[in-house]
């Protein structure tokens, strides 16, 4: 019994120690590969499909500010105000789930970043628990600018496309720094399901979402100025 307790203790020490260490490392070091990228490559390999992994890390000041504004407008309008969790959205999602309505996410950009960098995509209560822990860590150790920088560089934005630079190049023939407001809004509109919705070949639904996001962007721009983001 003592041996089992020691093993469990060392496992916990190893987990907490390594998670804190990697969170500190990623505070400064670019995230060149994520678990999702590796999982997608494995899925492509097992399906006898060509390997597709387009990703280039670029710093936040080399990404059009329109893109951060658009993703906040679409994904997390309280990003600059909360500490990782939007309790109002979580409660609303829980109520809708209990009422048997269509499941929707309540994840913030911070939570999505934690998932993208440290965890796997399949949803489960176990993953949600780890996601909560890593969200707490990055909110504690990283700035909002760093969280956004990592998010915009690791988020899946198309089939084999990850991050702002890759989507700018493969969907719009430009660079991340030159993305326009309309292009940024299209990218943000596709993020709930980038494998279904192609920002480079938008459907009428995606165009509708683009217009909605553009209308919300002035509010986010005001928030960014308020928080000196």
Buried (B, 14 or more C-beta within 10 A) or exposed (E): EEEEEEEEEEEEEEEEEEBEEBBEEBEEEEBEEBBBBEEBBEEBEEEEEEEEBBBBBBEBEEBBBBBBBBBBBBBBBBBBEBEBBBEEBBEEBEEBEEEEEEEEEBBBBBBBBBBBBBBBEEEEEEBBEBBBBBBBBBBEBBEBEBBBBBBBBBBBBBBBBBBBBBBBBBBBEBBBBEBEBBBBBBBBBBBEEBEEBBBBEBEEEBBEBBEBBBEBBEEBBEBBEEEEB
